[in-house]
Amino acid sequence: MDNPDIVSRFGEIYDATRRQVLAYITAKCRYTDDISDIFQETYMDFYQVLASRGEGHVKCTTAYMMKIARRKIAKHYTLLERLKAFVPMTFENEEGGYAELADFVPDSFLLEEFAINQLMVEAAWQYLKQKPQEVKKVFYLYFEAGLKITEIAEALGLTESNVKNKLYRTLKELREYLT
C-alpha cells in the first residue's frame, strides 16, 4: 500500500511542475506522438524516487524533474534509433488513438452523429500530420496541455506573434479543409 504522505506530496509536486515539465518535453521532442509517453515516464520515475528515497533526497523539485525529463528524452530517441535498424517503424495504428465504438453505450449518443464526428476528427488529424513539427507542437501545447500563447512562445523559443500566426493560420486552413 502506498504511503498517503508520499501520494499527497507527489500530487502537490505534480501540480506545481506539470506545466513547465510538459512544455519542456514538448519543446525537446522530435515527434508530438512521443510527448505523452515521455511525460508519463518522467513522473513515474519521480514517484519511484520519492517512494524509495523520500522527499529529502530532492532539493529543488523543478530542476530534478527537468533532469529526469532530459534523461527520458535522450533515452527514448537513442532507443528509437537503435530499434529502427531492426523493426520497421512506419505502421499506422488502426484505431488512430480513438476509443472503439464498442466502448460506448448505444443509448447515450446518436450513432450517425458519432460516426460523422469520428470521421471529422480523423480527417483533421490526418491534415495536421502533414504540418511541420513546430506547428504540431503549438497545437499540442494549446489544445492538449492547455497552455497559454505566452507560455507556448516561451517553451518553444518563439515570439507570441509567431505562435499566434501558426495557430490561427492552421485553424483557418483546417476549417477550409474540413468544409
Secondary structure, 3 states (H helix, E strand, C coil): CCCHHHHHHHHHHHHHHHHHHHHHHHHHCCCHHHHHHHHHHHHHHHHHHHHHHCHHHCCCHHHHHHHHHHHHHHHHHHHHHHHHCCCCCCCCCCCCCCCCHHHCCHHHCCHHHHHHHHHHHHHHHHHHHCCCHHHHHHHHHHHHCCCCHHHHHHHHCCCHHHHHHHHHHHHHHHHHHHC
